Amino acid sequence: MTDPTTSLSTNELAARWGLKPSALRHHRSQGTGPAFVTLDRAFLPRSTPYVVYPLASVLAFEAAHNITPLN
């Protein structure tokens, strides 16, 4: 299972990059964004995000695409 301390939710990544969460969902559906992991909702508390972006993947994507995070 992905460790929540080393991954970002869609909302967290959107805030990091200054995007709307819907923009990240679009990139995810097109296969053009950073790697993500879909977690099994059956084993998660209700408020836990089921799509997360591992921090290592986010950092690699930022480096490869010259993205400077806002925060």
C-alpha positions, 0 to 999 in steps of 0.5 A: 500500500502507498504510504500517505506521508510520501504521496499527495492527493489530487487536491494537494497536487493541484494546490502545489501546481496552482491547478484545479483538481479537475485539470489533474483528473483530465491529465490522469484520464489522458495519461499525460500527468505524473504516475498515480496509484488507485487504492482499493476503497474497500479498505480505506476510511471514508475521508481517505483519497483513493487516488494518490500521486507518489511523491517520488513520481511527482518530483520526477515529473516536475524535474522532467517537465521543468515545473516549479511548485508554488508551495 
